[in-house]
Amino acid sequence: MENRTTVKNFILVGFTAGRKLQILIFVVLLIIYISNLVIVTISIVDRGLHVPMYYFIRNFSLLEIGFTSSVIPKVLFNLASGEKTISVIGCFVQLFLYFIFGTAEFLLLAAMSFDRYVAICYPLSYSTIMSNGLCSLLVLGSWVLSFVLLTGPSIVIFQLPFCNQNINHFFCDSAPLVKLSCIETPVLDLVNFSIAVFSLLGTLIITVLSYANIISTILHILSASGRQKAFSTCASHLTVLFICYGSCIFMYVKPIHMGGLDMSKGVAILNTVVSPLLSPFIFSLRNRQVQKAL
């Protein structure tokens, strides 16, 4: 017989921090907000940045703000107040937004790799191919596809009967939530795994193919300065890709029964704090054109 518990609030038991670490996390969060808002603002105000690449970066910065906001402010509140609880509704909203923003980021990163592919491999046709309409469609498609993929599984998770209310994590992630269920969830596990494979490995394949063609084209450039300039335009994108894909593939592209939640919590900090902190500086703030706009 199921020992089902009526859960009104979940208890987050996966993270503790002293006062100094709380202040550090708050400072990091503040830097993430300010740096991403600076990128959004200058990419709108400065007409020199009204090009597809910065249109994608602006939308990526907005996604980073939403992605970080879905998790870290609640973590800070719990650390500062000493409370470890989150309501069922709050947990659902956190889970839903975390995956919506996160999945849309990877879809957008694939679109950005396609933009770099067109810019380097077809420079004379770039403005024609990467029209305003196509750029808007790629950004909107990232949002819509993310919403379509994640809505169903997120709702199903919160329809499960829970036998425990202690989540072994510092936020409402899918794997630790499913582990609280009183029943076996093979179909849900397969659906979640399939979505992770599609959104992570699927977009990674698009990115790898784009950069394979980019590298091939760059190697055929005769001048050394031309090759260096072409590589520099892609270096920042590749750095962000390495950080984002590395952490998320480790966390989600594996069967849920493999466990490893304690290690996943450490990787989640890299994914929710470190990556959003570094992205604005890697993508834009060290770029001469952006510095000039500032």
C-alpha positions as CSV (number, residue, x, y, z in Angstrom):
1,M,0.0,0.0,0.0
2,E,1.3,3.4,-0.9
3,N,2.5,5.6,1.9
4,R,1.4,8.8,0.1
5,T,2.0,12.2,1.7
6,T,-0.2,15.2,1.0
7,V,2.4,17.8,0.1
8,K,1.6,21.5,0.5
9,N,5.2,22.6,0.7
10,F,8.5,21.0,-0.4
11,I,11.6,21.3,1.7
12,L,14.9,22.0,-0.1
13,V,17.6,20.2,1.7
14,G,20.4,20.3,-0.9
15,F,22.3,23.5,0.0
16,T,23.6,25.5,2.9
17,A,25.9,28.5,3.0
18,G,27.5,30.8,5.4
19,R,27.0,34.6,5.5
20,K,30.1,35.3,3.3
21,L,29.0,32.8,0.7
22,Q,25.5,34.4,0.7
23,I,27.0,37.8,0.0
24,L,29.2,36.4,-2.7
25,I,26.2,34.8,-4.4
26,F,24.2,38.1,-4.2
27,V,27.1,40.0,-5.7
28,V,27.4,37.5,-8.5
29,L,23.6,37.7,-9.2
30,L,23.9,41.5,-9.3
31,I,26.7,41.4,-11.8
32,I,24.7,38.9,-14.0
33,Y,21.7,41.3,-14.0
34,I,23.8,44.5,-14.6
35,S,26.0,43.0,-17.4
36,N,23.1,41.4,-19.3
37,L,21.0,44.5,-19.0
38,V,23.9,46.6,-20.3
39,I,24.1,44.3,-23.3
40,V,20.3,44.5,-23.9
41,T,20.3,48.3,-23.6
42,I,23.3,49.2,-25.8
43,S,22.2,46.7,-28.5
44,I,18.9,48.5,-28.7
45,V,20.3,52.1,-28.4
46,D,23.4,51.9,-30.6
47,R,22.4,51.5,-34.3
48,G,25.8,50.1,-35.1
49,L,24.8,47.0,-33.2
50,H,21.5,46.5,-35.1
51,V,22.8,43.4,-36.9
52,P,21.7,39.8,-36.6
53,M,24.6,38.7,-34.3
54,Y,23.7,41.3,-31.7
55,Y,20.0,40.7,-32.1
56,F,20.6,37.1,-31.1
57,I,23.0,38.1,-28.2
58,R,20.3,40.5,-26.9
59,N,17.7,37.8,-26.8
60,F,20.2,35.4,-25.3
61,S,21.0,38.0,-22.5
62,L,17.2,38.2,-21.8
63,L,17.0,34.4,-21.5
64,E,20.0,34.4,-19.2
65,I,18.3,36.9,-16.9
66,G,15.1,34.8,-16.8
67,F,17.0,31.6,-16.4
68,T,19.0,32.9,-13.4
69,S,15.9,34.6,-11.9
70,S,14.0,31.3,-11.9
71,V,16.4,29.8,-9.3
72,I,18.9,32.1,-7.6
73,P,16.7,34.8,-5.9
74,K,14.7,32.0,-4.1
75,V,17.9,30.3,-3.1
76,L,19.2,33.6,-1.7
77,F,15.9,34.2,0.2
78,N,16.0,30.7,1.7
79,L,19.7,31.2,2.8
80,A,19.1,34.6,4.3
81,S,15.9,33.7,6.1
82,G,16.9,30.2,7.2
83,E,13.7,28.8,5.6
84,K,14.1,25.8,3.3
85,T,10.5,25.5,2.1
86,I,8.9,26.2,-1.3
87,S,5.2,25.9,-2.1
88,V,4.0,23.3,-4.6
89,I,2.9,26.1,-6.9
90,G,6.2,27.9,-6.4
91,C,8.0,24.7,-7.1
92,F,6.1,24.2,-10.3
93,V,6.7,27.7,-11.5
94,Q,10.4,27.4,-10.8
95,L,10.7,24.1,-12.6
96,F,8.7,25.3,-15.6
97,L,10.6,28.5,-16.0
98,Y,14.0,26.9,-15.4
99,F,13.5,24.5,-18.3
100,I,11.7,26.9,-20.6
101,F,14.5,29.4,-20.4
102,G,17.2,26.8,-20.4
103,T,15.8,24.9,-23.5
104,A,15.2,28.1,-25.4
105,E,18.9,29.1,-24.7
106,F,20.2,26.0,-26.4
107,L,17.8,26.4,-29.4
108,L,19.0,30.0,-29.7
109,L,22.7,28.9,-29.5
110,A,22.0,26.6,-32.4
111,A,20.5,29.6,-34.3
112,M,23.6,31.7,-33.5
113,S,25.9,29.0,-34.8
114,F,23.9,29.1,-38.1
115,D,24.3,32.9,-38.2
116,R,28.1,32.5,-37.8
117,Y,28.1,29.8,-40.5
118,V,26.3,32.1,-43.0
119,A,28.4,35.1,-42.1
120,I,31.7,33.3,-42.8
121,C,30.8,30.8,-45.5
122,Y,28.4,33.1,-47.5
123,P,29.5,36.6,-46.6
124,L,28.1,38.2,-49.8
125,S,24.7,36.7,-49.2
126,Y,24.7,37.2,-45.5
127,S,22.3,40.3,-45.3
128,T,19.9,38.6,-47.7
129,I,19.8,35.2,-45.9
130,M,19.8,36.5,-42.4
131,S,16.9,38.9,-42.9
132,N,15.0,40.5,-40.1
133,G,12.1,38.1,-40.7
134,L,14.3,35.0,-40.4
135,C,16.1,36.3,-37.3
136,S,12.7,37.0,-35.6
137,L,11.4,33.6,-36.7
138,L,14.4,31.8,-35.2
139,V,14.1,33.6,-31.9
140,L,10.3,33.1,-31.7
141,G,10.7,29.5,-32.8
142,S,13.1,28.9,-29.9
143,W,10.5,30.2,-27.4
144,V,7.6,28.3,-28.9
145,L,9.4,25.0,-29.3
146,S,10.7,25.2,-25.8
147,F,7.2,25.9,-24.5
148,V,5.7,23.0,-26.5
149,L,8.4,20.5,-25.4
150,L,8.3,21.3,-21.6
151,T,4.7,22.1,-20.8
152,G,3.3,18.6,-20.8
153,P,6.1,16.9,-18.8
154,S,6.1,19.7,-16.2
155,I,2.4,19.3,-15.6
156,V,2.7,15.5,-15.4
157,I,5.5,15.7,-12.7
158,F,3.2,17.7,-10.4
159,Q,0.3,15.2,-10.9
160,L,2.4,12.4,-9.4
161,P,1.7,11.1,-5.9
162,F,4.6,12.2,-3.6
163,C,5.7,10.0,-0.7
164,N,8.2,12.5,0.6
165,Q,8.6,16.3,0.7
166,N,12.3,16.6,1.1
167,I,13.9,17.6,-2.3
168,N,17.6,16.7,-2.4
169,H,18.5,19.8,-4.3
170,F,18.7,23.6,-3.8
171,F,15.9,24.2,-6.3
172,C,13.1,22.2,-8.0
173,D,14.8,20.2,-10.6
174,S,13.0,17.3,-12.4
175,A,15.1,14.3,-11.3
176,P,15.0,14.9,-7.5
177,L,11.2,15.7,-7.8
178,V,10.5,12.5,-9.7
179,K,12.5,10.5,-7.1
180,L,9.9,11.6,-4.5
181,S,7.1,9.8,-6.4
182,C,5.3,6.9,-4.8
183,I,5.0,5.1,-8.2
184,E,7.4,4.0,-10.9
185,T,7.6,6.5,-13.8
186,P,9.2,4.7,-16.8
187,V,7.2,6.6,-19.4
188,L,7.9,10.0,-17.9
189,D,11.6,9.2,-17.5
190,L,11.8,8.2,-21.2
191,V,10.0,11.4,-22.3
192,N,12.3,13.6,-20.1
193,F,15.3,11.8,-21.4
194,S,14.1,12.1,-25.1
195,I,13.5,15.9,-24.6
196,A,17.0,16.3,-23.1
197,V,18.6,14.4,-26.0
198,F,16.6,16.4,-28.6
199,S,17.2,19.9,-27.1
200,L,20.9,19.3,-26.1
201,L,22.4,16.7,-28.5
202,G,20.1,17.8,-31.4
203,T,21.2,21.4,-31.2
204,L,24.8,20.3,-30.5
205,I,24.7,18.4,-33.9
206,I,23.5,21.5,-35.7
207,T,26.3,23.5,-34.0
208,V,29.0,21.0,-34.8
209,L,28.0,20.8,-38.4
210,S,28.0,24.6,-38.7
211,Y,31.4,24.9,-37.2
212,A,32.8,22.1,-39.3
213,N,31.9,24.1,-42.4
214,I,33.2,27.3,-40.8
215,I,36.6,25.8,-40.0
216,S,36.8,24.3,-43.5
217,T,36.1,27.7,-45.0
218,I,38.5,29.5,-42.7
219,L,41.4,27.1,-43.6
220,H,40.9,28.1,-47.2
221,I,41.4,31.8,-46.4
222,L,44.9,32.8,-47.8
223,S,45.8,35.7,-45.5
224,A,46.8,34.9,-41.9
225,S,45.0,38.1,-40.7
226,G,41.8,37.0,-42.4
227,R,41.9,33.6,-40.7
228,Q,42.6,35.2,-37.3
229,K,39.7,37.6,-37.7
230,A,37.4,34.8,-38.7
231,F,38.4,32.6,-35.8
232,S,38.0,35.5,-33.3
233,T,34.4,36.0,-34.3
234,C,33.6,32.4,-33.4
235,A,35.9,32.0,-30.3
236,S,33.4,33.6,-27.9
237,H,30.5,31.5,-29.1
238,L,32.5,28.3,-28.8
239,T,33.5,29.1,-25.3
240,V,29.9,29.7,-24.1
241,L,28.9,26.5,-26.0
242,F,31.5,24.5,-24.1
243,I,30.4,25.7,-20.7
244,C,26.7,25.4,-21.3
245,Y,26.6,22.0,-23.1
246,G,29.2,20.4,-20.8
247,S,27.3,21.0,-17.6
248,C,23.8,20.3,-19.0
249,I,24.7,17.1,-20.9
250,F,26.2,15.8,-17.7
251,M,23.1,16.6,-15.7
252,Y,20.3,15.6,-18.0
253,V,21.5,13.3,-20.8
254,K,21.5,10.1,-18.7
255,P,18.8,7.8,-17.4
256,I,17.3,9.0,-14.1
257,H,18.2,5.7,-12.3
258,M,21.9,6.4,-12.7
259,G,21.5,8.9,-9.8
260,G,24.5,11.1,-9.0
261,L,22.3,13.9,-7.6
262,D,25.0,15.1,-5.2
263,M,27.4,15.6,-8.0
264,S,24.6,17.1,-10.2
265,K,24.1,19.8,-7.5
266,G,27.6,20.9,-7.9
267,V,27.3,21.0,-11.7
268,A,24.0,22.9,-11.3
269,I,25.9,25.8,-9.6
270,L,28.1,26.0,-12.7
271,N,25.0,26.0,-14.9
272,T,22.9,28.5,-13.0
273,V,25.6,30.9,-11.6
274,V,29.0,30.6,-13.3
275,S,27.8,30.3,-16.9
276,P,25.4,33.2,-16.8
277,L,28.1,35.3,-15.1
278,L,30.7,34.6,-17.8
279,S,28.5,34.7,-20.9
280,P,28.1,38.5,-21.1
281,F,31.8,39.1,-20.8
282,I,32.7,36.3,-23.2
283,F,30.1,37.2,-25.8
284,S,30.0,41.0,-25.8
285,L,31.7,43.1,-23.1
286,R,35.2,42.4,-24.3
287,N,34.2,43.1,-27.9
288,R,35.7,46.3,-29.3
289,Q,32.5,47.3,-31.0
290,V,30.5,46.9,-27.8
291,Q,33.2,48.8,-25.8
292,K,33.0,51.6,-28.3
293,A,29.2,51.6,-28.0
294,L,29.5,51.8,-24.2
